[in-house]
Amino acid sequence: VQLQASGGGSALSGGSLRLPCEISGDRSRITLMGWYRRFPGKERDMVAEINVFDYTNYANSVKGRFTVSRDAAKNTIFLQMNSLKPDDTAVYYCYAKTLARQYWGKGTLVTVSS
């Protein structure tokens, strides 16, 4: 399984960005997909996740502002980020999980300025 994220960049506080992540390879055993982010000098934290039944889960800090979704036909998951804050500045990673292991894409930097 390979993941390729894109869409990172800069936004102003209150603005929006959309992060797509294309998933390729053997997707048949994937049960969960989503996004983590890493702040400078810290571990990665879960941001949002979606399972194969489209059940979603969000970190409290992004509830009501971020939306995770998937397009099965395009093998892509998305993170729509609205009402961005400077505290959202981080490197964002998409991931996919099977029962055996977790796969990661390379991070994409999101910078939010006030």
C-alpha positions in Angstrom: 0.0 0.0 0.0 1.3 3.4 -0.9 -0.1 6.8 0.0 0.6 10.1 -1.7 -0.7 13.3 0.0 -0.8 16.7 -1.6 -2.5 20.0 -1.1 -0.5 21.5 1.7 0.5 25.1 1.7 -0.3 28.4 3.3 -3.5 29.9 4.4 -4.6 32.9 6.5 -6.4 32.4 9.8 -10.0 31.7 9.1 -9.2 30.3 5.6 -9.6 26.8 4.2 -7.4 24.1 2.7 -8.2 20.7 1.3 -5.7 17.8 1.5 -6.2 14.9 -0.9 -4.4 11.6 -0.3 -4.3 9.0 -3.1 -4.0 5.3 -1.9 -2.6 2.8 -4.3 -1.6 -0.9 -4.2 -3.5 -3.7 -2.5 -6.4 -1.8 -0.8 -8.5 -4.9 -0.1 -7.5 -5.3 3.5 -7.6 -1.6 4.5 -10.1 -1.0 7.4 -9.3 2.5 8.5 -7.9 5.6 6.8 -7.2 9.1 8.0 -4.9 11.9 9.0 -2.4 12.6 11.7 -0.4 15.8 12.2 2.9 16.6 13.9 3.8 19.8 15.6 7.5 20.8 15.8 9.2 18.7 18.4 6.2 16.5 19.2 4.8 13.1 18.3 2.1 12.7 15.7 -1.5 13.1 16.9 -4.6 11.8 15.2 -6.7 14.5 13.5 -9.5 12.6 11.7 -10.2 9.1 10.5 -12.8 7.3 8.5 -13.4 3.5 8.2 -14.8 1.4 5.3 -18.3 2.0 6.6 -17.8 5.8 6.5 -17.8 6.1 10.2 -15.7 9.1 11.2 -13.8 10.2 14.3 -12.2 13.5 15.0 -9.8 15.1 17.5 -11.6 17.5 19.8 -9.5 20.4 18.5 -10.8 20.1 15.0 -14.4 19.0 15.5 -16.8 21.2 13.5 -13.9 22.7 11.4 -12.4 19.7 9.7 -14.1 17.0 7.6 -12.6 13.7 6.5 -14.2 11.9 3.5 -13.3 9.3 0.9 -13.9 8.8 -2.8 -13.7 5.0 -3.2 -13.8 5.2 -7.0 -10.8 7.5 -7.0 -9.0 5.7 -4.2 -8.6 9.0 -2.4 -9.3 10.3 1.0 -9.7 14.0 1.7 -9.3 16.3 4.7 -11.3 19.5 4.3 -10.0 22.1 6.7 -12.1 25.2 7.4 -11.8 28.0 9.9 -8.1 27.4 10.1 -6.1 28.7 13.0 -2.4 29.3 13.5 -2.4 26.4 15.9 -3.2 24.1 13.0 0.2 24.7 11.6 1.8 21.3 11.3 3.0 18.6 9.0 0.0 16.4 8.0 0.3 12.7 7.3 -2.3 10.5 5.7 -2.4 6.8 6.7 -4.2 3.6 6.0 -4.5 0.7 8.5 -5.1 -3.0 8.0 -5.3 -5.6 10.7 -1.6 -6.3 10.3 0.0 -2.9 10.0 -0.3 0.8 9.4 0.9 2.6 6.2 2.0 6.2 6.0 2.3 8.8 3.3 4.9 11.5 3.3 3.9 14.5 5.2 2.6 17.7 3.7 3.2 21.0 5.5 0.3 23.3 6.4 1.1 26.8 7.6 -1.6 29.1 8.9 -0.7 32.7 9.6 -2.7 35.3 11.5 
